[in-house]
Amino acid sequence: MGRDERLQTFSVRLITAFVALFAAWFILSEREGLLRLLTWLLQGFAAAPRSIEALISYYLSLPAAPLLLSLGVGGATGGLASYLIGRAAQRNGQRAPNLPRGVALGAGIGMLGAQIAAAATQHCTYRAEAAFAEVLLGALLTILTALAVLVPLWTLLLGRRRVEQAESGYFRNRWLPYALLAPSLLSLIVFLYYPSVQMFNLSLMARRFPIRTERFVCLGNYISLLNDVIYQNSLLTTFVITVFVVAGSMATALAIAVLASQKVRGAGVYRTLLIFPFALSPVVSAAVFQAMFREGGSGLINYLLDLTLGVQPAWLRDAVLARFVVVFAAIWNILGFNIIFYIAGLQNVPRDLQEAAAIDGANRVQRFFRVVLPMLAPYTFFLLVTNVTYAFYGIYGAIDMLTQGGPPLGAAGQLGGATNMLIYKLYDDAFRPGAPIGSAAAQAVYLFSIVAVLTVLQFRTLERNITYGG
């Protein structure tokens, strides 16, 4: 065995020993929590037979009409989706089941998948007394749950594309990747999917926090939110602030990254200082802006404006100004994150392309917009997705520190608050005394759905136009 092989073997053994020691330390230090988690899982498995019995009793007592309607919607969704997936697989040269057989299988799976939402809502949206809005939402929910079960199944059934090239990037054992993913999938099921299901079940109930008594209201919480003026204004405020935060943070970060990428002495120090705000939490960033925009002589901005122009705007009590203060705080907090990626992207732009453009007579501005900016498209797309998500979720700390959702709109705030974004309204409705916790759970579902739809739209409309250099 050569010296390099002995060194490699020693390194592998050293890393293995370190991982084993770390695992042992973690298990010993967290044994009480792990034991409680194991007990909870065992209790869940022990309750499974009773849950199955209750589900069977429910379906035995269920009238035929709601059941047949939900099966029809799920079957139609599954059959149509399977037909489209099967045709696409045939065009792409993938192995797929016979099309009629695949449509029949998809229809059956769609029927079963539809029952996930239908059983959770107790088929209330398919009953005669259901309101029209509940019927539409119920049908949409049935379609989504049918597809949620169907798409992973087709992913397993479809074979890999027939290609002549080497099969690099594939596992020879088809089930090995799923075995490797099993620990992560288990964690997602326990800590993400199960709480999500519980939250959806809670959104179907009318309950006041912290009182534990509740009653089933079908999709009443969702319908009430759609008719709630305050929620509508919060939705509009969220979109407006999101547009300003995303556009402002990305444009500013790109401009600063271009300047920071210049060859100057101490460039590394400048870049470190530029990305420093990202290391601060949104609450700390908001505290900085609160000190800057506080009214009276104690606020830095008002002190300077009073000294030079003789004015002291009410930054946090004016509806328009308060929104801009929140936007500035959010931009400053996320700016460092965007700068990091844009600097990395600028360093990967080939110099020869810019030199060729310069030889062809393009000036610096033309080279930037026609050469550099298109090469940054993958980074811009990634930052667009992450910044939109940040604007919807990560801005809560800034709002809570600066404005608490205000200033109020309308008489006594009957139209909501000028900065009462969806994430802040959700938290406020969930945890204040006497809060409608069921409505807050419905808001969480709406918020997740909005972000998910926006993300899918971005991938469907923008990513196809992006070329990733290899």
Secondary structure as UniProt FT lines:
FT   HELIX           3..29
FT   HELIX           31..61
FT   HELIX           64..91
FT   TURN            92..93
FT   HELIX           99..120
FT   TURN            121..123
FT   HELIX           124..126
FT   TURN            128..129
FT   HELIX           132..157
FT   TURN            168..169
FT   TURN            174..175
FT   HELIX           176..188
FT   HELIX           189..193
FT   HELIX           194..203
FT   STRAND          205..208
FT   TURN            209..210
FT   STRAND          214..216
FT   TURN            218..219
FT   HELIX           220..226
FT   HELIX           229..260
FT   TURN            265..266
FT   HELIX           267..275
FT   HELIX           276..279
FT   HELIX           282..293
FT   TURN            297..298
FT   HELIX           300..308
FT   TURN            315..317
FT   HELIX           319..347
FT   HELIX           351..359
FT   TURN            360..361
FT   HELIX           364..367
FT   HELIX           368..372
FT   HELIX           373..375
FT   HELIX           377..389
FT   HELIX           390..394
FT   HELIX           396..402
FT   TURN            403..405
FT   HELIX           411..413
FT   TURN            414..415
FT   TURN            418..419
FT   HELIX           422..431
FT   TURN            433..434
FT   HELIX           437..461
FT   HELIX           463..465
//
